[in-house]
Amino acid sequence: MPPIAPQRKSGLTMADPKATKRVQELRRQLEHHNYLYYVLDRPEISDAEYDRLFLELKELEARYPELGSPDSPTQRVGAEPLKQFVQVRHLQPMFSLANARNDEELRAWHLRVTKLLAEKGMDPAGAAFVSEPKIDGLAISLVYEDGRLTRGATRGNGEIGEDVTANLRTIGAIPIRLRLGRDEKPPAVVEVRGEVYLPLAAFQKLNQQRAAAGEPTFANPRNAAAGSVRQLDPRVAAGRPLSIWCYQIGFTDGLELESHWQALTWLREHGFKVNPLVKQHHDLDELTQACHDWEERRPELDYDIDGVVIKVDSFTMQQALGIVGRDPRWAIAFKFAPSTAVTRLLKIGVNVGRTGALNPFAIMEPVEVGGVTISQATLHNEEDINRKDIREGDWVLVQRAGDVIPQVVGPIIQKRTGAEKVYRMPEKCPSCGSHTVRPEGEVVVRCPNRSCPSQIVESIKHFVSKGAMDIDGVGERLVDRLFRLGMIRNMADLYYLDPEELVGLEISHSVNRNGREIPHRLQARSVGKMMDALDKSRQRPFHRVLFALGIRHVGSINARLLASRFHDIDALMAASREEVAGVEGIGPVIAEAVKEFFGEPHNRETVRRLRAAGLRFEAAAAELAGAGPLADQAFVLSGTLASLSRADAREMIEARGGKVSGSVGKGTAYLVLGENPGSKLARARELGTKILSESEFLKLMGR
């Protein structure tokens, strides 16, 4: 729109009525788009268009200072650094919660609640409960007066917290003003409780940036979120992608609600981000199952949870149940097994991977983490060890979330005695004795010997893995045993095994209570299944075979790109570096790795033998250009499929031109639903995505 000229009256700049109207409209639009982007995850405009509206508003507010407002979207960032935080008293105490660590303790709490309700003359059969994920973040209180955010504070000791309003204003998911309906009057005061958190992907990126800048990394997302909110300079918080889940209404004046479920609904309707997976329940079995479901879903989430919060729904019942000490009787936290623990790092060992990379790992005193006893954890590489200053003999913090491989977060420096040893990577390969090298520009130390036994074994394990050839029945232990016996020397040898020689083969042993060794041998039935799996793998598409070869830098996506450009293995092997690098998404580094791989005579011989064994080294017609009846349609898989693996389902979709995504979005055509689906189901329902049962999916696939 054309610039609006300022008017002058008695020597003062006065806002043109058109400017006033435009400022109000811009604020309304920006608040609307903030809500769509941060709360609903459904943006309607591009970042560039949002920036254009934001800049226009900023320029108008600068031209007409009298139009400035503390709840303008331009005021989310840019506040001056504070000298210190001011302590504030909460309008209503933020209580802690008692814990239940197993089904028995949850049952005991439920029994106490129902018994006390009956004593108070209430029907416990009419009690409803609400289950919510217990976010592992920073608890905060937001106070809105006449619909405007006036104060944000940390929980502190539950009675008194720190005023961090300037920092909380920078979080896009926190509304500066309530979203009100037409002619709706806001409550005089409403206090909203929530948990500020840092998404896991953002946490990893933040730590990478801090490591690159030589700054200390955060131990976990909770520490990162708390450290961000408690910065005296709000610009630091503004530079970090914090978010929030709002879970409760505290003090109110002018707002009448009857239940916690009503409160959550009110929060959603007025612009707050409420977890879509919260549920209502009416009996103990439902509650218990919800807790176990959340624990199973934990690895799928992009935020940390350490349990499930369960609340009695009715506010009348909550008031009757009351509070004992600092814990409300009407709520409890079902806690998961801790995902971190402290133990002693005894020694640092090294594995040699299929590409020759020497991978250090921690050998520790056994400790229980996430409900599992572990004695080993990953250490990534020598540079990471040095950056974290991890030493042999240190007490260390170990982390394990869901099914993720345990990792050493860092040392507990306060516990050092001086006897700890600084670690250095070995100068010789622990598998073959070759002198190790560290290529220029890489952080990984490598064994250059292509005949290194560990590299060969790891390449075979990669070949049979689910993402590659998916050969069921050929596990890591069997690969190790067959290699040690000389029955296989590379991946091609698997297809030339004699089943009669395998039956009765000892693959491991155990020791009974009397100290006697009990051998475990391959049975005829297991060998038969293994041979069937090998036969089935001959039908894997060309791009899967190409990925399974284990070419350095060639992952599953790059393998698909190469298979689409070079329709068979002969064309790929004959292509020049420039031709390979010219494939969109490939580039010179991958091209060099491809040419180096096929330049090795033993690799070309392996390909020849695999081809002779019947594997597919040419692309089918549907693979070549993404053609097929499902061209460009996006699928998302959720839960466990009964009749086929996820890899098989993906293969079926991609063979018909479709694509598989990891998350549900506006462009998702279908959500395929297996048993025990995760949070993707709620998102699909919210967006109106077509949901397919397993039988409907198979029918769509023509099976």
N, C-alpha and C positions, 0 to 999 in steps of 0.2 A: 504494500500500500504506500502512497506518497507520504513524504514526511509531514508531520503535523507541526505547524509553527506555534511557538509559545506565545501566550498573551501576557501583557503587562498591565498591572493595576497598582497605582500608588508606589511605583518603583519595585514591586515584587513580581516574580514570575508566577503566573497562574496557569493551571492546567486547562488546556482546551477541552471542552466536553467530549469531543471525539477521542482525544487521548485517554481521558478517563474511561470511556466505554471500551476502547481498544485494550487498555491494560487489564480491565476486568475480564474481557474475553480471552486474552492470552493466558491469564492465570488459570481460568477455567479449563482451557484446552490442555495446558501443560499438566495440570493436576490429573486430568482425565487420562492422559497418555502415560503419566507416571504410574497410575493405578493399573493400567493395562499391562505395562511392562514389568513392574516389580512385584505386583500382587497376583495378577492372573496369568502372567507369562504369555500374554497374547498381544504383542505390539501390532498396531495398525499403521504406523508410519515408520519411515526409515530414520536412522540416527541423524542423518543430514537434515531432514525436515524438522526433527525435534530441535536440533541445534539452531536452525534458522528462527523458529518461534522463540526459543530461549533468548537468543541474541537481540531480537526485536524488543522483547519485554525489558531486557537489561538496559537497552539504549533509551527507551521511553522513561524508565524509572530514573536514569541518570539525568535526563533532560528536565524531568518534573519531580524533584525530590519530595514534594508534598504528597506524591502518589505512593511513596514507599510504604511497605508494610512488612512486619516481622514474619508474617506467614506467606509471603510471596515465594514462589519456587526458586527465585534467584538468591534467596537468603539461606538456602540449604548449605552453601559452601561460602568460604571466604571470611568467616569470622576471625577476629584477631585472637592470637594465642592468649590463654589464661595464665595468670601468675600462680594460681592454685585452685583446687576444687573447693566449693563451698558445701558444707554438710547441711542436709535438709532432712526434716522428719517426715516420714510417710504419712499420708492421710489415714491409712489403715495398715497395721503391721503386715509384713510379708513373711508368713510363717514358713517354717521348714516342714518336711514330711517324714513320717516314720517309714521304715523300709520293710519290704517282704522279699526274701531272697530265694524262696522256693514256693511250690504249690501249697505246702502245709501251712506256711506262715500267711499266705494269702487267704487260705480257707479259715484260719483262726481269726484274721481281721474281719472277714465277711460275717463270721459267726457273732463276733462282738457287736458289729453294727446292727445286725438283725435283732439280736437280743435286746440291745439298748433301745431300739425303735419300739419294740413291743412293750418295754417297760414305760416308755413315754406315751403309750396309748395309740401308737401309729401302727398301721398294717405293714409289716416288713415285706409281704408279698408284693406290695405296690411300689417297692423301691426300684428305681432305675439307676444305672451307673453309666459313667462315660469313661472310655479309655482313650488316652492320648499318648503320643510318643514323648518320652522325657528327653528333651533336647539338651545336649551337653554343651551349653554356651554360657552366656552371661545374663542373669536375671535382671530385668529393669522394670521401672514403673513409669508410665506416661500419664500426665495429668492434662486433661482438656477442659478449659473453661469457656462456656458459651461456644463450644465447637472448635476452639483453637488450641493448639498445643502450646502450653505455657511452661511446662517443666518436665524434664526427663531425668530420672535418677537411678543409680545402681541400687541393688538390694542392700548392700552393706551388712549390718548386723540384724536386719529385719525391721528394726525400728527407725534407724537413721542410715541414710545413704549419701552418696556424693552427687551433686548436681552436674550432670553431663549433657545438658540440653543441647548445647552447641554441637557436640559430636553426634548426638542422636538425630539431629535435624539433617545431617548429611546422608542418612540412610534412606534410599529411595522408597523402600517398602513401608516406612513409617509415615502416615499421613500427617501433614502439618495442619490440615483442617479436616473435620469430619465430612464424609460424603452424605449430604442430606437430600431427602426427597423434596419435591415441590411443596412449599408451605410448611415443611417440617421444622419445628423449633428444636435446637439442640438442648440437651440437658445442661443445667447450670454448671455442674461438675461431673466428670466421669474419669475414673482412674483405670487405665488398661495395663495389665501385666503381660510381659512377653519375655522371650529368650532371644537375645542377639547372638547370631552365629555366623561363621564363615564357611561357605560351601567347601567341600573337600577338594574339588578341582581348583578352586581359587586359593586354597591353603597351600597346595603343592606348588602352584605358580608363584605365590608370594615367597615361599621359602627358597625357591630357585633364584628369584630376583635378589633376595637378601644374601644368599650364598655368593652369587656373582659379584655383588658389591662389597663382599668381605664382611658383611654384618652377621651377627649371630642369628641362627634360625630358631623358629618357634618349635617347642616340643610337640604341640598338638593344636588342633583348630580352636579349642576352647581358650587356650592361652593367647592365641593370635587375636581372637575376638575381644577378649578382655583387655589385652594390651592396646588394641586399636581404640576402643571406647574410652579408655582412661588416658588418652593423650591430651596434654595441655593445649596442643595446637590442633584445632579441628580439621585443618587441611590434611593432616595425616590420616584421620578417619575417613575423610572424603575420598582419599586415594585408594581405599581398600574396599572390595565389593562385599560389604557386610549386608546381611539380611536379618529378618526377624520372623519368628512364629509367635503370634499372640494367642494366649491360652486362657485368659481369665479377666473378669471385671472385678475391681476392688471397690473402693469408696464411690458412691454416686449421690448426686443431689438432682432430683428431677427425672430420674429414670427408674421405672418399676419393672422388674423382671422376676419370674417365678422359678426359673431353673438355670442350671449351668448350660444346658443345651440351648436354651433361649438366648443366653448371653453370647455364646459362640455364634449363633445365627445373627444376632445384632451386630457383632463385631464384623462379620463378613459383609453385611449389608452397608456398613458405614465406612468401608475402605481399608479394613485391617486384613492382614494376611493370616489366615487360620488354616492349620494343616487339614487337607481334604480327607485324610484317612482316620480322623477321630470317629468313634462309633459309640452308639448307645447299646446297652446290654440290660438284660432283665434276670439273669441268673448267674450263679457262680461258674458253671461250666463254660458259658460264653466268655466270661472275664478271663478265665484261665487260658482258654484257647487263644484269645486275643493277645495275651502276653507272649505265648509261644510263637504266634504268627509274627509279631513284631521282631522277636529275636532272630527268626529265620530270614526276615526281610532286611535285616540290618545291613548286609553287604550291598544291597541294591540302592541304598539311599545315598544322596549326595550331601548328607549332613550327619554328624555324629549323634547317636542316641545311646544312653546308658541304662535305659529301662523304660517302663510304662507307668504313667500316672493314672490312677483310678480314683474317681470322685463320685460320691453320691450326688445324683442329679438335682433333686429338689432342694431349693434354698430353705424351705421350711424344715425339712429333715436335717439339713446341715446345721441349722440353728439349734435344733433340738439335741443333736449329737454333741455339739460344742467342741471345746479345745481342751486338751490336757497338756500342761506344761507349755511347750511351744509348737506342739503338733496337733493339727485338727484331726478329730476322730473320724471325720467324714471323707478323708482322703488318705491314700497310701501310695508309695512308689515301689513297684515291682522291679527290683534291680537285677540287671544282667550280670553275668560273671565279668569281672573287670577286664578291660582290654589292654591294660598296661600293668607292669610289675617291675620290681627291682631285683636283680640277681647279680652274681659275680661272673665276669667274663674270664674264663680260664685260659683260653688260647684262641688264636685266629688261624683257621685253616684255609685252604684254597682248593677250589674245584676248577677244572679246565673245561670250558664249554665247547660247543661244536665248531665255533669260529676261531678257537684258540684263545679266547679271552680267559684270563685268570680271575676267577670270581672269589673274593675273600668272604668268609662266613665266620660267625662267632660260635665258639664252643663254650657253653655256659653250664653253671650249676642248674639242674632241672628246676623249673618254676612253673606254676600254673598261671596261664594267661588266657582269658576268654573261655574258661572251662576246659582247657586242654593243657597238658603238661608238655613243655617244650624244653629242649636243651641246645637247640641251634637256631640261629637267626641270620638274616642276610646283612651284609655290610656294604653292598654296592661296589665300591672300588677304592683304591688307595687314596685318591684325592678326597673322597668323602670321609674316609677314616681320619685323615690329617685335618680336614676342616672342622670336624667334630671333636678332634683331639681324643680319640678313643685309644686306650692302651690295654695291652694284655695285663690282667690282674685288676682292672677297674671294676667297681660296682656300676652297673649300667641300668638305664631305663629301657625296658623292652615293650614293644607295642604289637598287638595283634587284634585286628578288627575283622569280625566275621571269618571268612575263609582266606583272608589275605595272608601271605607268607609273613611270619614274624620278622620284625626288623628292630635293630638297635637304634633308639632315638638319640641317645647321647650318654656321656658319663656323669656320674654323681661325683663331682670334683671334690666336694666337702669330705668325702670318705677316703680320699687318697692318703696313702701312707708313705709314698716315695719309692716303694718297691715295684711299682708298675713299669712296664716296658713299652717304649715307643715302637710301633710296628713298621717294618719295611717289607715290601713285596719281595718274593724270592727271585734271585738272579737266574735260577734254572727251573725249568718246568718240572713240577712234582710228579708228572706222569711219565715223561720220556727222557728228562734230563737235558733237553735242549736249552741253550741260552735264550732267555726271554728278551723281548723287545717292547718298546713303547713308541709306536708310530707317531710322527710329528702331528700335533693338533689333536691327539686323542688322550683321553684320561685312562684308558684301559691298557694294561700290560698284557701282551700276547705271547703265546708259544708259536713260532713260525713253522714248526714241523707239521706238514699236512698228513704225515703218517702217524702222528701222535695217537696212541691207543684211546686216550680219553676223548679226543675230538671225534674219532670214528664212532665210539659208543654213543656219544651224545647226539651225533648226526642221525644214527639209527633210531634213537628214542624220539627225536623230533619227527622223523619220517612216519612212525607208527602212531603219533599223537592224534587226538581228536580233531584239531584244526587242520591237520594235514591229511594223511591217508586213513585215519580213524580205524586202525586194525584192532578190533576188540580181542582181548585174550593175549596180546603180546605186550606185557607190561615192562616197566623198567628193570625189575628183578630178573625176568626171563631173558631180556636183552643182555644184561650183564653176564648171566650164566652161559648163554650160548656163545658169547664172544670169548669168554675165558676158556671154554672148551674147544675153541677153534671151529665151531660149527657155522659161524657167520663171520665174515670179515668186512662186509659192507651191507647196505640196505638191500641190494639186489639179491643177496644170498637167501633172504627170507623166503623168496618164491621158489627156491630150489631145495628147500628142506625136505627130508624124507620123513613122513609122519611115523613110520615104524621105528625110526631111531629116536623119536621124541617120546614115545610111550614108555613110561617107567623112568624117565630121566629125573634125577634128583635136582631140584631147583633151589631148595633151601632146607634148613633143619631147625628144630627147636629143642629145648632141653626141658625134660619133665621134672617133677618135684624130687625125683630120686637122682637127678644129675645125669640121666641117660639121654643121649642125643636121639631125637626122633626125626628121621628124614621125611621130607615132603616131596612127592614125586608127581610128575605129570600123568594124569589119567587119560585113558583113551577118549573119554567124552570131551575133556578139555582140549585135547589135540584136535578132535574133529571140529569143535567150534572155532579153533584158531585157523584151521585150514579153510573153513567156510568164510571167515572174515577176510583172509588173504584173497580168496577168490572174489569176494564182493568188492574189495578195494580196486580190482582191475577196472571197474566201471567208473571210478572217480574221474571228474572232468580234467581237462588238460591243465587248467590254472591251479587246481589242487595239487596235481602231481608236480608242477613247477615249483610251487611253494614248498612241498615236501622235500625237494632236493636239498634244501637248506642253503641256498645261495645267500651269501652275506648281504644284508640290507634289503633283501627281497622278501617282504612280508606278504600276507594274503592279498592285500589290495594291489600292491605292485605286480604280483604274479598275475592277477586278473588283467591289469593294463597291458602287460607284455603279451599275454595270450590273445588279447583282442587285436593287437597290432601285428604280431608274428603268429600266424595261424597254426604253425607246428614247430616242433623242436629244431628241425633242420634249418628252417628260416631264421630262427633266433640264434642258433650257433653260427650261422654264416653271416649274420648282420655285423656291420662295422660298429665301432664305439659311437660314432656320430649318429648312426641310425637308431641305436638303442637309446642314446641320450635325447634324441629328438622326440621320443614318445612323451606326450604331455603327462607330467607328474613323475617322470623318471629322473632325468638329469644325469650329469657326468659321473657322480660318485657311484650310483647304482650301475650305470653302464660299465664302469671300470670293473666292478665286482662281478658282473655277468661275464664279461670277456675273460677275466682272470679264471673264473670257475671253469668255463668250457675250454680254456686253454690248457687245462691239466688233462693229460692222456687218461689217467685213471678215472676221472669224472666222466669223460666221454664213453669210457668202457662201461661204467655203471649204467649210464643212460641206455647204451646198446643192450645190455642184459635185461634191464627193466622193460624195455620195449619188446624184447624177445619173450618176456614172461607174460605179455599181454596188456601192459599198462597203456593208457591213452596218452599219446604225445601229439595230438592234433585237436584243435578246437571244434566242437560241434557247431552247427549252423546258428543255433539260438544264442551261442556265447559270443559270436563275432561282433555284433553291433547292439547288444542289448535288446534284440528283437524278441518278439513273443507276445502272447495274449495279455501279459501283465506288464507290458513295457512302461517303465518309469513309475509304477505304482509302489508306494512305500508300505512295508509290513513291519510290525513290531511283534516280537515273541515274548510272552510273559508266562511264567510258571513252567511246570514239567509236563512234557508231552508223553503220552503213554505208549504210543506205537512207533515213535521214531525219535532220533536225537535232534538236538537243535541244529547240528551241522547238516543233517539230512534235510531238515525243513528249509534251512537257508539255501541249500543246493537246489531243492525243488523250485523255490521261488525265483532264484537267479537264473535257472535254466529256462524259465518262462518269461524272462525279461524284467522281472520285478527286482526290487532292492530291499535290503533288511536294515532297519535303523535300530539304535539302542534305546531311543526315547520317543514317547508319543508327542506329536506336535500337530500344528494345523495342516501340514501336508501328509499326515499319515492316512493311508487308505483303509488299512485293516489292522486290528489287534487280534492276534491268534492267542487264544486263552487255553492254558494248560492247567494242571492242578497246582494249588497254592500260588495263585498269581500275586504279584506285588503291587506297588503303588501305581503302576502303569494303568491298571484297570480303572481306578478312580479318575485319572487324567483323561482316559479315553471317553468315559461317560460324560465328563464335563465338556469335552469338545464335540461330542456327538459322533465319534469315530465308530465305524462299522466293527462290531465285535464278532469274531468267528469262534465257534467251538472247534475242537480237534476234528470231529467228523465233518463239519462244514468246510474246514480248511482242506481236508483231503479231497472232498468233493470238488472244490474249486480247482484243485490241482489235477483233477481228472482221475482220481484213484478211489 
